[in-house]
């Protein structure tokens, strides 16, 4: 604190010094660069809004500081949501293409028991697709898609 600042500021009591110390501790939640630019301004506003004899920060101020610092840290150093959305817009289509390729390359196969169970339940429910057609589709699929017997597919 310079000599001019100490001359212009009125003498502080112990309550005000304690409140300022607590507000400074709370403001440490913000990133260092932001504190360097705006810390004294924020501290001045918080101290100006304090009541006489107040020694603890108001719960609303604490909540605002915690919320603001959390949002500031989540945004990251490069601007936050815009860059995150750009990365997502790039990776999401690639992920969808990859899953489609995997679905074609590794087709889903059901065991014989699962197919028979599906046909039985279709017969019991009275499905419009004839169960005989389901049986034919199953036979054709088993001929076209060979079944692995060791380790996963039946």
Secondary structure, 3 states (H helix, E strand, C coil): CCHHHHHHCCCCCHHHHHHHHHHHHHHCCCCHHHHHHHHHHHHHHHHHCCCCCCCCCCHHHHHHHHHHHHHHHHHCCCCCHHHHHHHHHHHHHHHHHHHHHHHHHCCCCCCHHHHHHHHHHHHHHCCCCCHHHHHHHHHHHHHHCCCCCCCCCC
